[in-house]
């Protein structure tokens, strides 16, 4: 067999697994039942560490863009600070 042989069948590239889609749908349903955006705001205030972990997971890892004209670059740094860290 050649190195480029692919067996027939399977899902199209980029198509989510049925189980993954079902789990995402259940999470979305639970979020709506818990209060949606108001619940997320409450969690951001009461559990900022967990909330920011969630935010970090949904932000894109790579951003591609074409820039014409002047460019202003802003650096965003994620730093984990522990309450008992003596070096802070």
PyMOL commands that place a pseudoatom at each C-alpha (Angstrom):
pseudoatom trace, name=CA, resn=UNK, resi=1, chain=A, elem=C, hetatm=0, pos=[0.000, 0.000, 0.000]
pseudoatom trace, name=CA, resn=UNK, resi=2, chain=A, elem=C, hetatm=0, pos=[1.151, 3.521, -0.689]
pseudoatom trace, name=CA, resn=UNK, resi=3, chain=A, elem=C, hetatm=0, pos=[1.781, 6.070, 2.061]
pseudoatom trace, name=CA, resn=UNK, resi=4, chain=A, elem=C, hetatm=0, pos=[-1.210, 8.114, 0.867]
pseudoatom trace, name=CA, resn=UNK, resi=5, chain=A, elem=C, hetatm=0, pos=[-3.766, 5.278, 0.982]
pseudoatom trace, name=CA, resn=UNK, resi=6, chain=A, elem=C, hetatm=0, pos=[-6.819, 6.042, 3.057]
pseudoatom trace, name=CA, resn=UNK, resi=7, chain=A, elem=C, hetatm=0, pos=[-9.422, 3.378, 3.750]
pseudoatom trace, name=CA, resn=UNK, resi=8, chain=A, elem=C, hetatm=0, pos=[-12.945, 4.234, 2.574]
pseudoatom trace, name=CA, resn=UNK, resi=9, chain=A, elem=C, hetatm=0, pos=[-15.595, 5.462, 4.971]
pseudoatom trace, name=CA, resn=UNK, resi=10, chain=A, elem=C, hetatm=0, pos=[-15.386, 7.619, 8.035]
pseudoatom trace, name=CA, resn=UNK, resi=11, chain=A, elem=C, hetatm=0, pos=[-16.630, 11.113, 8.683]
pseudoatom trace, name=CA, resn=UNK, resi=12, chain=A, elem=C, hetatm=0, pos=[-15.793, 14.218, 6.706]
pseudoatom trace, name=CA, resn=UNK, resi=13, chain=A, elem=C, hetatm=0, pos=[-12.835, 16.198, 8.004]
pseudoatom trace, name=CA, resn=UNK, resi=14, chain=A, elem=C, hetatm=0, pos=[-13.898, 18.795, 10.595]
pseudoatom trace, name=CA, resn=UNK, resi=15, chain=A, elem=C, hetatm=0, pos=[-17.246, 17.166, 11.305]
pseudoatom trace, name=CA, resn=UNK, resi=16, chain=A, elem=C, hetatm=0, pos=[-17.766, 16.713, 15.066]
pseudoatom trace, name=CA, resn=UNK, resi=17, chain=A, elem=C, hetatm=0, pos=[-18.275, 13.271, 16.505]
pseudoatom trace, name=CA, resn=UNK, resi=18, chain=A, elem=C, hetatm=0, pos=[-21.967, 12.541, 17.297]
pseudoatom trace, name=CA, resn=UNK, resi=19, chain=A, elem=C, hetatm=0, pos=[-21.146, 11.979, 20.975]
pseudoatom trace, name=CA, resn=UNK, resi=20, chain=A, elem=C, hetatm=0, pos=[-19.193, 15.250, 21.137]
pseudoatom trace, name=CA, resn=UNK, resi=21, chain=A, elem=C, hetatm=0, pos=[-22.136, 17.144, 19.642]
pseudoatom trace, name=CA, resn=UNK, resi=22, chain=A, elem=C, hetatm=0, pos=[-24.548, 15.506, 22.087]
pseudoatom trace, name=CA, resn=UNK, resi=23, chain=A, elem=C, hetatm=0, pos=[-22.346, 16.453, 25.051]
pseudoatom trace, name=CA, resn=UNK, resi=24, chain=A, elem=C, hetatm=0, pos=[-22.011, 20.044, 23.821]
pseudoatom trace, name=CA, resn=UNK, resi=25, chain=A, elem=C, hetatm=0, pos=[-25.798, 20.225, 23.404]
pseudoatom trace, name=CA, resn=UNK, resi=26, chain=A, elem=C, hetatm=0, pos=[-26.284, 18.928, 26.963]
pseudoatom trace, name=CA, resn=UNK, resi=27, chain=A, elem=C, hetatm=0, pos=[-23.827, 21.486, 28.357]
pseudoatom trace, name=CA, resn=UNK, resi=28, chain=A, elem=C, hetatm=0, pos=[-25.610, 24.266, 26.475]
pseudoatom trace, name=CA, resn=UNK, resi=29, chain=A, elem=C, hetatm=0, pos=[-28.974, 23.045, 27.810]
pseudoatom trace, name=CA, resn=UNK, resi=30, chain=A, elem=C, hetatm=0, pos=[-27.641, 22.935, 31.377]
pseudoatom trace, name=CA, resn=UNK, resi=31, chain=A, elem=C, hetatm=0, pos=[-26.261, 26.465, 31.028]
pseudoatom trace, name=CA, resn=UNK, resi=32, chain=A, elem=C, hetatm=0, pos=[-29.625, 27.747, 29.797]
pseudoatom trace, name=CA, resn=UNK, resi=33, chain=A, elem=C, hetatm=0, pos=[-31.422, 25.985, 32.664]
pseudoatom trace, name=CA, resn=UNK, resi=34, chain=A, elem=C, hetatm=0, pos=[-28.982, 27.475, 35.200]
pseudoatom trace, name=CA, resn=UNK, resi=35, chain=A, elem=C, hetatm=0, pos=[-29.671, 31.025, 34.026]
pseudoatom trace, name=CA, resn=UNK, resi=36, chain=A, elem=C, hetatm=0, pos=[-27.505, 31.497, 30.944]
pseudoatom trace, name=CA, resn=UNK, resi=37, chain=A, elem=C, hetatm=0, pos=[-25.552, 34.745, 30.851]
pseudoatom trace, name=CA, resn=UNK, resi=38, chain=A, elem=C, hetatm=0, pos=[-26.684, 35.789, 34.350]
pseudoatom trace, name=CA, resn=UNK, resi=39, chain=A, elem=C, hetatm=0, pos=[-25.318, 32.507, 35.739]
pseudoatom trace, name=CA, resn=UNK, resi=40, chain=A, elem=C, hetatm=0, pos=[-21.986, 33.026, 33.960]
pseudoatom trace, name=CA, resn=UNK, resi=41, chain=A, elem=C, hetatm=0, pos=[-21.756, 36.548, 35.376]
pseudoatom trace, name=CA, resn=UNK, resi=42, chain=A, elem=C, hetatm=0, pos=[-22.403, 35.187, 38.873]
pseudoatom trace, name=CA, resn=UNK, resi=43, chain=A, elem=C, hetatm=0, pos=[-19.671, 32.580, 38.386]
pseudoatom trace, name=CA, resn=UNK, resi=44, chain=A, elem=C, hetatm=0, pos=[-17.263, 35.248, 37.111]
pseudoatom trace, name=CA, resn=UNK, resi=45, chain=A, elem=C, hetatm=0, pos=[-17.789, 37.171, 40.355]
pseudoatom trace, name=CA, resn=UNK, resi=46, chain=A, elem=C, hetatm=0, pos=[-17.855, 34.230, 42.779]
pseudoatom trace, name=CA, resn=UNK, resi=47, chain=A, elem=C, hetatm=0, pos=[-15.327, 31.907, 41.092]
pseudoatom trace, name=CA, resn=UNK, resi=48, chain=A, elem=C, hetatm=0, pos=[-13.074, 34.088, 38.913]
pseudoatom trace, name=CA, resn=UNK, resi=49, chain=A, elem=C, hetatm=0, pos=[-10.363, 31.441, 38.583]
pseudoatom trace, name=CA, resn=UNK, resi=50, chain=A, elem=C, hetatm=0, pos=[-12.740, 28.808, 37.205]
pseudoatom trace, name=CA, resn=UNK, resi=51, chain=A, elem=C, hetatm=0, pos=[-14.485, 31.378, 35.016]
pseudoatom trace, name=CA, resn=UNK, resi=52, chain=A, elem=C, hetatm=0, pos=[-11.225, 32.597, 33.483]
pseudoatom trace, name=CA, resn=UNK, resi=53, chain=A, elem=C, hetatm=0, pos=[-10.188, 29.000, 32.842]
pseudoatom trace, name=CA, resn=UNK, resi=54, chain=A, elem=C, hetatm=0, pos=[-13.395, 28.642, 30.830]
pseudoatom trace, name=CA, resn=UNK, resi=55, chain=A, elem=C, hetatm=0, pos=[-12.688, 31.883, 28.957]
pseudoatom trace, name=CA, resn=UNK, resi=56, chain=A, elem=C, hetatm=0, pos=[-9.167, 30.670, 28.145]
pseudoatom trace, name=CA, resn=UNK, resi=57, chain=A, elem=C, hetatm=0, pos=[-10.557, 27.464, 26.660]
pseudoatom trace, name=CA, resn=UNK, resi=58, chain=A, elem=C, hetatm=0, pos=[-12.899, 29.218, 24.239]
pseudoatom trace, name=CA, resn=UNK, resi=59, chain=A, elem=C, hetatm=0, pos=[-10.513, 31.902, 22.980]
pseudoatom trace, name=CA, resn=UNK, resi=60, chain=A, elem=C, hetatm=0, pos=[-8.843, 31.086, 19.667]
pseudoatom trace, name=CA, resn=UNK, resi=61, chain=A, elem=C, hetatm=0, pos=[-5.280, 29.828, 19.998]
pseudoatom trace, name=CA, resn=UNK, resi=62, chain=A, elem=C, hetatm=0, pos=[-4.186, 31.355, 16.688]
pseudoatom trace, name=CA, resn=UNK, resi=63, chain=A, elem=C, hetatm=0, pos=[-5.421, 34.453, 14.935]
pseudoatom trace, name=CA, resn=UNK, resi=64, chain=A, elem=C, hetatm=0, pos=[-4.596, 35.145, 11.301]
pseudoatom trace, name=CA, resn=UNK, resi=65, chain=A, elem=C, hetatm=0, pos=[-5.158, 38.593, 9.842]
pseudoatom trace, name=CA, resn=UNK, resi=66, chain=A, elem=C, hetatm=0, pos=[-4.092, 40.845, 7.003]
pseudoatom trace, name=CA, resn=UNK, resi=67, chain=A, elem=C, hetatm=0, pos=[-3.307, 44.371, 8.163]
pseudoatom trace, name=CA, resn=UNK, resi=68, chain=A, elem=C, hetatm=0, pos=[-3.251, 47.368, 5.843]
pseudoatom trace, name=CA, resn=UNK, resi=69, chain=A, elem=C, hetatm=0, pos=[-1.967, 50.672, 7.188]
pseudoatom trace, name=CA, resn=UNK, resi=70, chain=A, elem=C, hetatm=0, pos=[-0.782, 51.494, 10.700]
pseudoatom trace, name=CA, resn=UNK, resi=71, chain=A, elem=C, hetatm=0, pos=[-0.411, 48.671, 13.163]
pseudoatom trace, name=CA, resn=UNK, resi=72, chain=A, elem=C, hetatm=0, pos=[-0.751, 48.897, 16.919]
pseudoatom trace, name=CA, resn=UNK, resi=73, chain=A, elem=C, hetatm=0, pos=[0.288, 45.773, 18.793]
pseudoatom trace, name=CA, resn=UNK, resi=74, chain=A, elem=C, hetatm=0, pos=[-1.024, 45.042, 22.270]
pseudoatom trace, name=CA, resn=UNK, resi=75, chain=A, elem=C, hetatm=0, pos=[0.547, 42.229, 24.213]
pseudoatom trace, name=CA, resn=UNK, resi=76, chain=A, elem=C, hetatm=0, pos=[-1.754, 40.112, 26.358]
pseudoatom trace, name=CA, resn=UNK, resi=77, chain=A, elem=C, hetatm=0, pos=[-0.048, 37.897, 28.916]
pseudoatom trace, name=CA, resn=UNK, resi=78, chain=A, elem=C, hetatm=0, pos=[-1.724, 35.222, 30.997]
pseudoatom trace, name=CA, resn=UNK, resi=79, chain=A, elem=C, hetatm=0, pos=[-0.024, 34.893, 34.372]
pseudoatom trace, name=CA, resn=UNK, resi=80, chain=A, elem=C, hetatm=0, pos=[-1.026, 32.448, 37.083]
pseudoatom trace, name=CA, resn=UNK, resi=81, chain=A, elem=C, hetatm=0, pos=[-0.506, 33.885, 40.554]
pseudoatom trace, name=CA, resn=UNK, resi=82, chain=A, elem=C, hetatm=0, pos=[-0.827, 31.690, 43.615]
pseudoatom trace, name=CA, resn=UNK, resi=83, chain=A, elem=C, hetatm=0, pos=[-2.027, 33.263, 46.856]
pseudoatom trace, name=CA, resn=UNK, resi=84, chain=A, elem=C, hetatm=0, pos=[0.824, 31.724, 48.858]
pseudoatom trace, name=CA, resn=UNK, resi=85, chain=A, elem=C, hetatm=0, pos=[3.561, 32.674, 46.360]
pseudoatom trace, name=CA, resn=UNK, resi=86, chain=A, elem=C, hetatm=0, pos=[6.337, 34.437, 48.292]
pseudoatom trace, name=CA, resn=UNK, resi=87, chain=A, elem=C, hetatm=0, pos=[7.906, 35.868, 45.120]
pseudoatom trace, name=CA, resn=UNK, resi=88, chain=A, elem=C, hetatm=0, pos=[4.905, 38.030, 44.251]
for i in range(1, 88): cmd.bond("trace and resi %d" % i, "trace and resi %d" % (i + 1))
show_as sticks, trace
zoom trace
